[in-house]
Amino acid sequence: MHRAMDSGKRNHRKKVMLVAFATLVVATSLISLSIGPYDLTVKEVFQSLFRSSRFEIAGNERSELAWVIVWDIRLPRILLAGLVGTALSISGSIFQSCFRNPLVEPYVLGVSSGAAFGASMAIVFPAIFFSLPLTAFIFASITVMLTLGIGMIRGQIQTLSLILAGVVIGSFFSALVSILKYISNDAALREIVFWLLGGFYQSGWSEIRLLAPITILVSGLVWFLAWKLNVISIGDEEAKSLGVDPRKNKIILILSATLLTSLSVAYVGIIAWVGLMVPHAARLMVGPDNRYVVPLSALIGTLFLLFCDILARNLVAGEIPIGILTSILGAPYLIYLLRTKTV
């Protein structure tokens, strides 16, 4: 009875934490809408949000400008940051649970580099690779298969071998991207370089309309399968004894993570370390239960990228690429995990 009460209290605390982080996301979004090269008051933000068109305020120059800034510039960035933060964080939680290691994430496994190569191919050879997101997904999937194949020894996935395989495959595809940069024309070269740095400077409603449905559907599927992810994280034999097919479910989950990662890379470039830091932070807060880790990771990932975007737009006169900020924050965190975790 006492155990049931303690379990209920823990679950209640986890739900309160989810609500608290959702509230933080909303508050940070409002702050992000307000501050920038052209600051807006909270009143102007709310007035713009609740007007469907700037024609409702025609004649009021400042109100029209506020509407354009909110709807055409900042709101798409915020939504894109939320979608990418959700996608990368959930991908990281899938990889870490499937491989039972906190150091595994899309960037470390080379998935981001594979997707980057695919996207670069679409930029350099648009006549052949007509769809950038599709090409990024194909090469990200190839990267996953190569990394898993190299990291598997005698039918078992070895953690150290898997990480080393990811580093090798990631370096290989990074070298291929360098070759593409070398042979590309000036316009394609500039596009690849800015894109590889990662950022939301090309955010717009067309990107949101394409990315949002897939991200929401795949994230919902992963949350629905979170209890199976819990079972898989215990071990393959234990999963079989509980009636869960680890092979089939791992394939579904890993493909889901690959799709989320490749779409994010295709639209905003490489944003490293989010998939490493965020799921680990979520587990420190709510424990290993993926029914709570998955949604909390999505919220923390959104909050983290919103914070990075605010810094990127306000620290200097121009704009700092998001990928630079996440790498600066992520590298020390990886060192911390290496020093405190046994792998």
Salt bridges, closest charged atoms under 4 A:
GLU44 OE2 - ARG62 NE 2.36
ASP236 OD1 - LYS250 NZ 3.16
ASP289 OD2 - ARG291 NH2 2.66
ASP309 OD1 - ARG77 NH2 2.45
ASP309 OD2 - ARG313 NE 3.25
GLU319 OE2 - ARG77 NH2 2.91
